[in-house]
Amino acid sequence: MGRVLIIGAGGVGSVVVHKCCQVPEVFSEICLASRTLSKCEAIRDQVPCPIEIAQVDADDVEQLVGLIERFRPDVLINVALPYQDLTIMDACLRTGVNYVDTANYEPRDEARFCYAWQWAYQDRFREAGLTALLGSGFDPGVTNVFTAHALKHHFDEIHELDIIDCNAGDHGQPFATNFNPEINIREVTAPARHWENGQWVETAALSTAEMYDFPEGIGPRKIYLMYHEELESLVKNVPGLNKARFWMTFSDNYLKHLEVLQNVGMTRIDPVMYEGREIIPLQFLKAVLPDPGSLGPLTKGRTCIGNLIKGVKDGREKEYYIYNICDHEACYREVKSQAISYTTGVPAMIGAKMLMEGKWTGAGVFNMEEFDPDPFMQDLNRYGLPWTEVILKG
């Protein structure tokens, strides 16, 4: 049907390529590009279908434009670093290509998670007749679509939303992150924010915790209140939402190491002088930690990510839970990646598929909950992320 250009050859990029290969009737030609060509070569050698590969610096708009003009994709999937979202969006505008990403833009020198920079592209994408689909991962992404599905099929009004993310897997390493260490640690150490009574409430990072009993044998785990970008779009697009929070599990071992690294300054993102040159401590830490891509064959256990929703249906209070459980070892058998990469890469493919098939259409910049959830929900079941819903009350 069409051509897809994938920017980024990390763990998520690998999953996106594998899953696009599974849908040749939609993605008839695939190109994978990265700053490091050897990463593209390794993925090319894994996948069952022929793909093109290319080297590109995603910080350089001119290089991106040149690549896009050579390959002529119908849609571009950005699974590079969040720092590069704007240059890639600029290149899409220059070349007339629809855009999909999995995480909001953030500046390199500030751990600030905000859609404002990308929402500012609304008029330019609308005037160009192009679609920019933001946050087509799991959280953000599937969690947004879960909310839209609940509002369409189960609620007249949603009043409270808790997004709860549990990684109950174990990779056996003393300390490692399941996705890009720099992005992961910036996210976890940022102040927590949640939406309540029409305003944002900020608390210290990892200062609020509760126990939550996860389904299907995972059991009780401690969850920590965080800020996550999908809250920003959901409070904007879901009317009547009075409280919205995001929670994530962390092992005691992870938190112990993180506290020490913070105390000694290794999570800093401002430059320091070392032997006559500037370095960013967090970037140095990233270089010495295990590559998340190496964790696939080591990781066992499951993830559970879902939405706990309270609201009203037909004048009665209702409480509802929708979730996905994903097995790390099953993911590795299928696509040679662990479940964290899988749960982000599959929705990225599905989001691009929605645009390619014309099931989601519109000119401008959109978050996931702004489209009809039904075809996306059907494809989650079809392509490896089946969901379960439970009526808890009402």
Secondary structure, 3 states (H helix, E strand, C coil): CEEEEEECCCHHHHHHHHHHHCCCCCEEEEEEEECCHHHHHHHHHHCCCCCEEEECCCCCHHHHHHHHHHHCCCEEEECCCHHHHHHHHHHHHHHCCEEEECCCCCCCCCCCCCCHHHHCCHHHHHHHCCEEEECCECCCEHHHHHHHHHHHHCCCEEEEEEEEEEECCECCCCCCCCCCHHHHHHHHHCCEEEEECCEEEEECCCCCEEEEEECCCCEEEEEEEECCCHHHHHHHHCCCCCEEEEEEECCHHHHHHHHHHHHCCCCCCCCEEECCEEECHHHHHHHHCCCHHHHHHHCECEEEEEEEEEEEECCEEEEEEEEEEEEHHHHHHHHCCCHHHHHHHHHHHHHHHHHHCCCCCCCEEEEHHHCCHHHHHHHHHHCCCCEEEEEEEC
